[in-house]
Amino acid sequence: MKLTSFCLAALFMLLGLGARAQQLSFKTEYIGNSGYYYLPPGEKPREKIGDAKGSAMVYQGAFSMPLSMKLNANNRPTAWGVGLGAAYVSLKNQNFSQHMVSEIVNLQLRVYHLRPLNDKWSMRASVGAGIFTPTTDFSRIGFKNVLGSGGVVFIRHLNPNLDIGGGVAINSSLGYPMVFPAVYVNWRHDGKFDVTIELVEGLDVSAGYGFNDRFKLSYALEMNGQVALLKKDGKDVIFSHQYIVTGFRPELTLGKTGLSMTAMAGLNLFRPASYSDRTLKGVFAGDNDYHFSASPYASVGLKMKF
């Protein structure tokens, strides 16, 4: 899995603001220590990079707010809104012979619009921009750390439990606009037993059981990531950090306040972290498959709807 997969996941996230009320969320993630490897092209086995190893702490926050909303007879909204997102990653890298990014800051602002087209189809569109940088020193941030994005997805409501869609998304990670395919899948099964597949804000697959109105336990698979735009050896490059995690995820709703708590304990299955040239050839190169191996994973989060 190279930078391409992260770009697609990030684009799904930019398009994935749904019909929600005002919402604020925070999340802290711990990814345990593990070795650093290189996977050569072809069928060759992976190679360990010396004694290099590392762990990570990820802190994320998000806020979304509809500016206007009205519902049709099928309870589907026509809405305009804004979303804010922030992430800070502290990478605890050890024994690397070459310089590795030690922190990542991502700040994003986007405007979204969604509307039903008819009884079976809806449309979502968004446009936004963000800062993607390897430093907390904002005096060092320039225009090349800014990434624009946008896109549109058309969604087919196949039945009350399944929505699928597709469209196009645009970002400027290479310094000029590039078009990527955008995919939307949302399937859920209601009741005490619940199965959800979402390819919207990254990837979230879960199967859970609701013990009561306040407590639910799921087994989940998630994919997330962050990116930094920087210069390395005089060239514009992209540093991408991704992770695929799985484990048990309890969710506790605190009364009728709109506040809920989530946590997760399990494994980080795969954590790519590498540089790519900020060119079309560099993004799709086959020689940048560097990753950390499996390690323990834990997270805790808060979400408020109001």
C-alpha positions as CSV (number, residue, x, y, z in Angstrom):
1,M,0.0,0.0,0.0
2,K,1.6,3.2,-1.2
3,L,0.7,6.9,-1.1
4,T,-2.1,6.3,-3.7
5,S,-4.3,4.5,-1.2
6,F,-3.9,7.3,1.3
7,C,-4.8,9.9,-1.3
8,L,-8.0,8.0,-2.1
9,A,-8.8,7.6,1.6
10,A,-8.3,11.3,2.2
11,L,-10.5,12.2,-0.7
12,F,-13.3,9.9,0.6
13,M,-13.0,11.8,3.9
14,L,-13.3,15.2,2.2
15,L,-16.5,14.0,0.5
16,G,-17.9,12.2,3.4
17,L,-19.7,14.8,5.4
18,G,-23.2,13.5,5.7
19,A,-26.6,14.6,7.0
20,R,-25.6,15.2,10.6
21,A,-26.4,17.8,13.1
22,Q,-23.7,19.9,14.6
23,Q,-21.0,17.6,15.9
24,L,-17.7,17.9,17.8
25,S,-15.3,15.0,18.3
26,F,-11.9,14.3,19.8
27,K,-9.8,11.1,19.6
28,T,-6.4,10.0,20.9
29,E,-4.6,7.0,19.4
30,Y,-1.5,5.0,20.5
31,I,0.3,2.8,18.0
32,G,2.9,0.6,19.7
33,N,6.6,0.2,18.8
34,S,7.6,-2.1,15.9
35,G,10.3,-2.6,13.3
36,Y,10.7,-0.8,10.0
37,Y,10.7,-2.8,6.7
38,Y,11.0,-2.4,3.0
39,L,8.9,-4.4,0.6
40,P,10.7,-4.7,-2.8
41,P,8.6,-4.8,-6.1
42,G,7.8,-8.2,-7.3
43,E,7.8,-11.4,-5.3
44,K,10.8,-10.7,-3.2
45,P,10.4,-11.0,0.6
46,R,10.4,-7.8,2.8
47,E,13.7,-6.5,4.2
48,K,14.2,-5.1,7.7
49,I,15.9,-1.7,7.7
50,G,18.7,-2.2,10.3
51,D,17.5,-1.6,13.9
52,A,15.0,1.1,12.8
53,K,11.8,1.1,14.7
54,G,9.1,3.4,15.9
55,S,5.7,4.1,17.6
56,A,3.2,7.0,17.2
57,M,0.7,9.1,19.1
58,V,-2.2,10.6,17.0
59,Y,-4.5,13.4,18.3
60,Q,-7.5,14.3,16.2
61,G,-10.4,16.7,16.4
62,A,-13.3,17.5,14.1
63,F,-16.2,19.8,14.0
64,S,-19.1,19.9,11.5
65,M,-22.0,22.4,11.3
66,P,-24.9,22.6,8.9
67,L,-25.4,26.2,7.9
68,S,-28.8,25.4,6.4
69,M,-30.9,22.2,6.2
70,K,-34.3,21.1,5.2
71,L,-35.7,17.5,4.9
72,N,-37.8,16.1,2.1
73,A,-40.6,13.5,2.5
74,N,-38.1,10.7,2.5
75,N,-36.2,12.4,5.4
76,R,-33.2,13.2,3.2
77,P,-31.7,16.6,3.6
78,T,-30.8,19.5,1.3
79,A,-28.0,21.1,3.2
80,W,-25.0,23.5,3.1
81,G,-22.4,23.3,5.9
82,V,-18.8,23.6,6.9
83,G,-16.4,21.2,8.5
84,L,-13.1,21.7,10.3
85,G,-10.6,19.0,11.0
86,A,-7.2,18.9,12.8
87,A,-4.7,16.1,13.5
88,Y,-1.3,16.1,15.2
89,V,1.0,13.1,15.0
90,S,4.1,12.5,17.1
91,L,6.3,9.9,15.5
92,K,8.7,8.3,18.0
93,N,11.3,7.1,15.5
94,Q,14.5,5.3,16.7
95,N,17.8,4.2,15.1
96,F,17.1,5.6,11.6
97,S,20.2,6.3,9.5
98,Q,18.5,9.0,7.5
99,H,16.2,11.8,8.6
100,M,12.6,10.8,9.3
101,V,9.6,13.1,9.9
102,S,9.0,13.3,13.6
103,E,5.7,15.1,13.7
104,I,2.8,15.9,11.3
105,V,0.2,18.6,11.5
106,N,-2.9,18.5,9.3
107,L,-5.5,21.4,9.4
108,Q,-8.5,21.3,7.1
109,L,-11.5,23.5,6.2
110,R,-14.2,22.5,3.8
111,V,-17.6,23.6,2.6
112,Y,-20.1,20.8,1.7
113,H,-23.4,20.6,0.0
114,L,-25.8,17.6,-0.3
115,R,-29.2,17.3,-1.8
116,P,-31.6,14.6,-3.0
117,L,-32.0,14.4,-6.8
118,N,-35.1,12.1,-6.7
119,D,-36.4,9.3,-4.6
120,K,-33.5,7.0,-5.4
121,W,-30.5,9.3,-5.9
122,S,-28.6,12.0,-3.9
123,M,-25.6,14.1,-4.6
124,R,-22.8,15.3,-2.3
125,A,-20.2,17.9,-3.2
126,S,-17.4,19.6,-1.3
127,V,-14.6,22.1,-1.8
128,G,-11.9,22.9,0.7
129,A,-8.2,23.4,1.5
130,G,-5.8,22.4,4.2
131,I,-2.4,22.8,5.7
132,F,-0.2,19.6,5.7
133,T,3.1,20.2,7.4
134,P,5.9,18.4,9.3
135,T,6.2,21.1,11.9
136,T,4.3,23.0,14.6
137,D,6.3,26.1,13.8
138,F,3.7,28.0,11.7
139,S,6.3,30.6,10.7
140,R,7.9,27.9,8.5
141,I,4.6,27.1,6.7
142,G,4.4,28.3,3.1
143,F,2.1,28.0,0.2
144,K,3.6,24.6,-0.8
145,N,2.2,23.2,2.5
146,V,-1.4,24.0,1.3
147,L,-3.5,21.4,-0.5
148,G,-6.8,22.2,-2.2
149,S,-9.5,19.6,-2.7
150,G,-13.0,19.1,-3.9
151,G,-15.3,16.7,-5.7
152,V,-18.8,15.3,-6.2
153,V,-20.3,11.9,-5.6
154,F,-23.7,10.6,-6.8
155,I,-25.3,8.2,-4.4
156,R,-27.9,5.5,-5.2
157,H,-30.2,4.5,-2.3
158,L,-30.7,0.8,-3.1
159,N,-32.7,0.1,0.0
160,P,-33.1,1.5,3.6
161,N,-29.9,-0.3,4.6
162,L,-27.6,0.1,1.6
163,D,-26.2,3.2,-0.2
164,I,-23.6,3.1,-2.9
165,G,-22.1,5.8,-5.1
166,G,-19.3,7.1,-7.2
167,G,-17.9,10.3,-8.7
168,V,-14.7,12.3,-9.0
169,A,-12.5,14.1,-6.5
170,I,-9.8,16.6,-7.1
171,N,-6.7,17.6,-5.1
172,S,-3.5,19.5,-5.8
173,S,-1.0,17.3,-3.9
174,L,1.4,17.4,-6.9
175,G,1.2,21.2,-7.3
176,Y,-1.5,21.0,-10.0
177,P,-5.1,19.6,-9.9
178,M,-5.4,15.8,-10.3
179,V,-8.6,13.9,-10.7
180,F,-9.2,10.7,-8.7
181,P,-12.2,8.3,-8.6
182,A,-14.3,8.7,-5.5
183,V,-16.3,5.8,-4.0
184,Y,-19.1,5.7,-1.4
185,V,-20.4,2.6,0.3
186,N,-22.6,2.6,3.4
187,W,-24.3,-0.6,4.5
188,R,-25.9,-1.1,7.9
189,H,-28.1,-3.7,9.5
190,D,-30.3,-2.4,12.3
191,G,-31.3,-4.0,15.5
192,K,-29.3,-5.3,18.4
193,F,-26.8,-6.8,16.0
194,D,-25.4,-4.2,13.7
195,V,-23.0,-4.5,10.7
196,T,-21.6,-1.4,9.1
197,I,-19.3,-0.9,6.1
198,E,-18.3,2.7,5.4
199,L,-15.8,3.8,2.8
200,V,-16.3,7.5,3.6
201,E,-14.0,8.9,6.3
202,G,-11.2,6.4,5.5
203,L,-12.4,2.9,6.0
204,D,-14.6,1.6,8.9
205,V,-15.9,-1.9,8.9
206,S,-17.6,-3.1,12.1
207,A,-19.9,-5.8,13.5
208,G,-21.5,-4.9,16.9
209,Y,-24.1,-5.8,19.4
210,G,-26.2,-3.2,21.3
211,F,-26.7,-4.5,24.9
212,N,-29.0,-1.6,25.6
213,D,-29.6,2.0,24.5
214,R,-26.4,3.2,26.1
215,F,-23.8,0.5,25.5
216,K,-22.6,-1.2,22.3
217,L,-19.6,-3.5,21.7
218,S,-18.2,-3.9,18.2
219,Y,-15.3,-5.7,16.5
220,A,-13.9,-3.2,14.0
221,L,-11.4,-2.7,11.2
222,E,-10.3,0.9,10.5
223,M,-8.0,2.7,8.1
224,N,-6.7,6.3,8.7
225,G,-3.7,8.4,7.9
226,Q,-2.1,11.8,7.7
227,V,0.3,13.5,5.2
228,A,3.0,16.2,5.2
229,L,4.2,18.3,2.3
230,L,7.9,19.3,2.6
231,K,11.3,19.7,1.0
232,K,13.9,16.9,1.2
233,D,17.3,17.1,-0.4
234,G,16.1,20.2,-2.3
235,K,13.0,18.5,-3.8
236,D,9.3,18.8,-3.1
237,V,8.2,15.5,-1.5
238,I,5.2,14.0,0.3
239,F,5.5,12.1,3.5
240,S,2.5,9.8,4.1
241,H,1.6,8.0,7.3
242,Q,-1.1,5.5,7.2
243,Y,-2.4,2.7,9.5
244,I,-4.8,-0.1,9.4
245,V,-6.0,-1.2,12.9
246,T,-8.5,-3.8,14.2
247,G,-9.9,-4.6,17.6
248,F,-12.8,-4.4,20.0
249,R,-14.5,-1.1,20.1
250,P,-16.9,-0.3,23.0
251,E,-19.2,2.7,22.7
252,L,-21.0,4.3,25.7
253,T,-23.7,6.9,25.4
254,L,-24.0,9.2,28.4
255,G,-27.7,9.7,28.9
256,K,-29.5,12.2,26.7
257,T,-26.8,14.8,26.7
258,G,-25.6,13.9,23.1
259,L,-22.2,12.9,24.6
260,S,-20.7,9.5,23.8
261,M,-17.4,7.8,24.6
262,T,-15.6,5.3,22.4
263,A,-12.4,3.3,22.8
264,M,-10.6,0.6,20.9
265,A,-8.0,-2.0,21.9
266,G,-6.4,-4.3,19.4
267,L,-3.6,-4.4,16.8
268,N,-2.1,-2.1,14.3
269,L,-1.9,-4.5,11.3
270,F,0.1,-2.4,8.9
271,R,1.6,1.1,9.1
272,P,3.2,2.5,5.9
273,A,5.3,5.6,6.4
274,S,7.5,6.9,3.6
275,Y,8.6,9.7,1.3
276,S,7.4,10.1,-2.3
277,D,8.5,12.7,-4.9
278,R,5.8,15.2,-5.4
279,T,5.4,14.2,-9.0
280,L,3.0,11.9,-10.8
281,K,5.8,9.3,-11.3
282,G,6.8,9.6,-7.6
283,V,3.2,9.0,-6.3
284,F,2.8,5.8,-8.3
285,A,6.4,4.6,-7.9
286,G,6.8,0.9,-6.9
287,D,9.9,1.4,-4.8
288,N,8.5,3.4,-1.8
289,D,6.8,0.6,0.1
290,Y,8.4,1.2,3.5
291,H,6.3,0.3,6.6
292,F,6.3,-0.5,10.3
293,S,5.2,-4.0,11.2
294,A,2.3,-5.1,13.4
295,S,2.1,-3.6,16.9
296,P,-0.4,-3.0,19.8
297,Y,-3.0,-0.3,19.3
298,A,-5.3,1.6,21.6
299,S,-7.6,4.6,21.3
300,V,-10.1,6.7,23.3
301,G,-12.5,9.3,22.0
302,L,-15.4,11.7,22.8
303,K,-18.2,12.8,20.5
304,M,-20.8,15.4,21.1
305,K,-23.9,16.0,19.0
306,F,-26.0,19.1,19.6
